[in-house]
Amino acid sequence: MGMIALLAALLLQQTPAVPDPDVACVDLVTFAIQNSEFDRAIVAEGSILNRTPFELTNVTIEIVIIGDNKFPLGTMPREQVAKIGARKGAGFILKGVTVPLATRFTHKINVRYTLENQERSQTWDNLQSKSPKIYVDPEAGPKVGVMGFRTFGGVYKTVNKQQQYSGDTIFLRLRVDGFDDKVKPEGQLEVTITADGKKMSPIRRSITAAAMKTDISKVPASDPDPKAIGYDGVGKDFWVGLLKIENASKLGKIVVDVKFSGAGGTWTWTALEEPHLAALRPPDKK
């Protein structure tokens, strides 16, 4: 009986605790919304990531469109996902709600899901998460994840009486849990972009705790530095500037290879395509 009790105790120690109900277990990884003239309706496209080592079931994504008078204009048709595996993601596209092209609007995103027989929900109001706590994976060492691209649009400037576009800047969202000022760890990031089959030279960036003091929301979106590294304290992501390009939409199909080396080991991802829903800890950790 003593051996059985010991095995049971070890099993309990190895099983991570179910997150508290007020802890956010889902990330909104990518999101874009527009009032499409082609579809004659609002179109929203994005992806979510399950941060936990538990499977999520009965996942429902719902978006409420809110007018500039703060009143709801309508709810877009829901999208349902039967299940999302541990540390995996899922994409979604919703179409619906017709509003005049001149009408300004915001939105509220609600994701409902079942985790270990518990029904839960999370809300983002105009992309601001209403969950103050974010789930941290219990496995030892830093958790590293490639969370997707984000493009900062440029601006038009008058040069010799002609309008010239400053170009788009591509950022990579990188999550490194356990990265804080007390430990002051450092990490080396290497990204190789292949656009429409043409491989670019590797881009290397050093990630240090100093980047956490740069608020990504204060990086000028009009003309950001391709080497700027900022920190999003809400999503707990690093935003790493990669390169500036005349028009990001002309890159075509983008595939990236990512390598991150830190105190906890080296993680690599190969042939990642948008939206880069990689597990927080890929299997080839060294």
C-alpha positions in Angstrom: 0.0 0.0 0.0 2.9 2.3 0.8 4.3 2.0 -2.8 0.8 2.7 -4.3 0.5 5.8 -2.1 4.0 7.0 -3.1 3.2 6.5 -6.9 -0.1 8.3 -6.4 1.7 11.2 -4.7 4.2 11.4 -7.5 1.5 11.4 -10.1 -0.3 14.2 -8.4 3.0 16.2 -8.3 3.5 15.7 -12.1 -0.1 16.7 -13.0 -0.4 20.5 -13.4 -3.1 22.2 -11.4 -6.1 23.4 -13.4 -6.0 27.2 -13.8 -8.2 29.3 -11.6 -11.4 30.6 -13.3 -10.0 34.2 -13.6 -6.8 33.1 -15.4 -6.7 33.6 -19.2 -5.9 30.3 -20.9 -6.4 31.6 -24.5 -4.4 34.1 -26.4 -5.8 36.1 -29.3 -2.7 35.7 -31.6 -3.6 37.4 -34.8 -6.7 39.5 -35.7 -7.8 41.7 -38.6 -11.3 43.2 -39.2 -12.6 45.3 -42.0 -15.9 46.5 -43.5 -15.5 44.7 -46.8 -17.1 46.3 -49.8 -16.6 43.1 -51.7 -18.5 41.0 -49.1 -20.9 43.8 -48.3 -20.4 43.0 -44.6 -17.8 43.1 -41.9 -15.2 40.4 -42.1 -13.0 39.4 -39.2 -10.1 36.9 -39.5 -7.7 35.8 -36.8 -6.3 33.0 -34.7 -6.3 31.9 -31.0 -3.8 29.8 -29.0 -4.4 27.5 -26.1 -1.6 28.3 -23.7 -2.3 25.4 -21.4 -1.3 21.7 -21.2 -5.0 20.8 -21.2 -7.3 20.2 -24.2 -10.0 22.8 -24.8 -13.3 21.6 -26.2 -16.5 23.2 -27.4 -14.7 26.4 -28.4 -16.9 29.3 -29.6 -15.7 32.6 -31.1 -18.2 35.4 -31.1 -17.8 39.0 -32.2 -20.1 41.9 -31.3 -19.9 45.0 -33.5 -20.3 48.2 -31.6 -21.1 51.5 -33.2 -19.5 54.9 -32.5 -22.4 55.6 -30.2 -21.4 52.7 -28.0 -24.5 50.6 -28.9 -24.2 47.2 -30.4 -24.9 47.1 -34.2 -25.1 43.3 -34.3 -23.4 40.0 -33.6 -21.5 38.2 -36.3 -22.3 34.5 -36.9 -20.4 32.4 -34.4 -17.6 30.1 -35.3 -17.2 26.8 -33.4 -14.2 24.6 -33.0 -14.7 21.1 -31.6 -11.3 21.0 -29.8 -7.9 22.6 -29.6 -5.1 20.5 -28.3 -2.6 21.4 -25.6 -0.5 24.4 -26.6 -2.0 24.4 -30.1 -4.0 27.0 -32.0 -6.9 27.4 -34.4 -7.8 30.0 -37.0 -11.2 31.6 -37.6 -13.0 33.8 -40.1 -16.3 35.4 -39.5 -18.5 37.4 -41.9 -21.7 39.3 -41.1 -23.3 42.5 -39.8 -23.8 45.1 -42.5 -23.2 48.8 -41.6 -22.8 51.9 -43.8 -19.3 52.4 -45.1 -19.2 55.8 -43.3 -20.0 54.3 -39.9 -17.2 53.9 -37.5 -17.2 50.8 -35.2 -15.3 48.9 -32.6 -15.8 45.3 -31.5 -15.9 43.0 -28.6 -14.6 39.4 -28.9 -15.8 36.6 -26.7 -14.3 33.2 -26.7 -16.1 30.4 -24.7 -14.6 27.0 -24.1 -14.6 24.0 -21.8 -11.5 23.1 -19.9 -11.5 20.0 -17.7 -15.3 20.0 -17.6 -15.4 23.7 -16.6 -17.2 26.1 -18.9 -15.2 29.4 -19.2 -15.1 32.5 -21.3 -12.7 35.4 -22.1 -13.4 38.8 -23.5 -11.4 41.3 -25.5 -12.9 44.8 -25.8 -11.4 46.5 -28.8 -8.4 44.1 -28.5 -7.9 44.9 -24.8 -8.1 41.7 -22.8 -10.4 41.9 -19.7 -8.4 39.1 -18.0 -5.8 40.5 -15.7 -4.0 37.1 -15.2 -2.4 35.1 -17.9 -1.7 31.4 -17.6 2.0 30.4 -17.2 3.0 26.9 -18.2 4.2 24.9 -15.2 7.1 23.2 -17.0 10.5 24.2 -15.8 12.6 26.7 -17.8 11.5 29.5 -20.0 8.6 28.9 -22.3 9.3 30.3 -25.8 6.7 30.8 -28.5 6.5 32.3 -31.9 3.1 34.1 -31.8 2.9 35.6 -35.3 3.8 38.5 -37.5 2.5 42.1 -37.1 3.0 44.7 -39.8 3.3 48.4 -38.9 2.0 50.4 -41.9 4.1 53.4 -43.0 3.0 57.0 -43.9 3.1 59.1 -47.0 5.6 62.0 -46.9 6.0 64.9 -49.3 9.4 64.8 -51.0 10.1 67.3 -53.7 6.4 68.0 -53.9 5.7 64.3 -54.5 4.1 61.8 -52.1 6.4 59.0 -51.1 5.5 56.0 -48.9 7.9 55.3 -46.0 7.4 51.6 -46.2 6.0 48.9 -44.0 7.8 47.4 -41.0 7.5 43.7 -40.1 7.6 42.7 -36.5 7.7 39.1 -35.0 5.8 38.4 -31.8 7.9 36.3 -29.5 6.9 35.0 -26.1 9.5 34.2 -23.5 7.9 33.4 -20.1 10.1 33.8 -17.0 11.9 36.8 -18.6 12.2 39.5 -16.0 14.4 42.2 -14.6 15.5 40.2 -11.5 17.1 37.4 -13.5 18.2 39.6 -16.4 18.5 36.7 -18.9 19.6 37.2 -22.5 18.5 35.5 -25.6 19.6 35.4 -29.2 17.0 35.4 -31.9 17.6 34.4 -35.5 14.9 34.6 -38.2 15.1 33.6 -41.8 12.3 34.7 -44.0 11.4 33.0 -47.3 9.1 35.1 -49.5 7.5 33.4 -52.5 10.3 30.8 -52.5 13.2 33.3 -52.2 15.2 33.0 -49.0 16.5 36.2 -47.4 19.6 36.6 -45.3 19.2 35.6 -41.6 18.1 38.4 -39.3 19.7 38.4 -35.9 18.5 40.2 -32.8 19.5 40.2 -29.1 16.7 40.1 -26.6 17.6 41.5 -23.1 15.6 42.6 -20.1 16.2 46.2 -21.3 13.6 45.6 -24.1 10.9 45.2 -21.4 11.3 48.9 -20.6 10.4 49.8 -24.1 6.6 50.0 -24.4 5.6 48.7 -27.8 2.5 51.0 -27.8 4.8 54.0 -27.7 6.9 52.9 -30.7 5.8 55.4 -33.5 3.6 53.3 -35.8 4.2 55.9 -38.6 7.9 55.1 -39.0 9.2 52.4 -36.6 12.8 51.3 -36.5 13.2 47.8 -38.1 15.6 47.0 -35.2 13.2 48.2 -32.4 12.3 45.6 -29.8 9.4 46.5 -27.6 7.4 44.7 -24.9 3.6 44.2 -24.6 2.9 44.0 -20.9 -0.7 42.9 -21.5 0.0 40.0 -23.8 3.5 39.5 -22.3 5.1 39.4 -25.8 8.2 40.8 -27.2 7.7 42.6 -30.5 10.9 42.3 -32.5 11.5 44.4 -35.5 12.8 42.5 -38.5 12.9 44.6 -41.6 11.3 47.4 -43.5 9.9 46.8 -47.0 8.2 49.0 -49.5 4.9 47.0 -49.5 4.5 44.0 -47.2 1.6 42.7 -49.2 3.9 42.1 -52.2 6.0 39.6 -50.3 3.5 36.9 -51.2 3.6 33.6 -49.3 5.8 34.0 -46.2 7.6 31.1 -44.5 9.9 31.6 -41.6 12.6 29.6 -39.7 13.1 30.8 -36.2 15.8 29.9 -33.7 15.9 31.3 -30.1 18.8 30.5 -27.8 18.5 31.4 -24.1 19.6 30.3 -20.6 17.0 27.5 -20.7 18.1 26.0 -23.9 17.7 26.4 -27.7 14.4 26.2 -29.5 13.9 26.0 -33.2 10.9 26.2 -35.5 11.2 25.5 -39.2 8.8 26.2 -42.1 6.4 28.2 -40.1 3.5 29.8 -42.0 1.2 32.5 -40.9 -0.4 32.6 -38.4 2.6 30.7 -36.8 0.5 28.8 -34.2 3.5 27.0 -32.7 3.5 25.2 -29.4 5.0 27.3 -26.6 7.7 24.6 -26.2 8.5 22.9 -29.5 9.6 19.2 -29.3 13.1 19.7 -30.5 14.4 21.6 -27.4 18.1 21.0 -26.9 
